[in-house]
Amino acid sequence: VEGEHSEIWEFRTGIGTNSLSSSQSEFISMYPNPSSGILNLYAENDILIESIRIVDLNARPIIRRNVSDHSASINIEMIKNGMYFVEIETKEGIIRKRLIKN
């Protein structure tokens, strides 16, 4: 479900996909945005980030990184300027956030 803050939350179980409330987006921070170098992610409330994937607007993967931690930093200097989606996978589901690379 696309929220007012341009974030999409999905919750995947073995039997289907459920939407998470957009208020839960507060538990994962992504900064700075826009960014030109290092992108930082931080998960609160004991949420463990399992992997991070950056995709372009056509859903083509640009960067994929396995994390298994509460925080991560990704160097995005090498990707072209533009808009991307950052897909943050946790045990609770997949969170998509918009990223501006400048």
Buried (B, 14 or more C-beta within 10 A) or exposed (E): EEBEEEBBBBBEEEEEEEEBEBEBBEBBBBEEBEBEEEBBBBBEEEBEBBBBBBBBEEEEEBBEEEBEEBEBEBEBEEBEEEEBBBBBBBEBBBBBBBBEBE
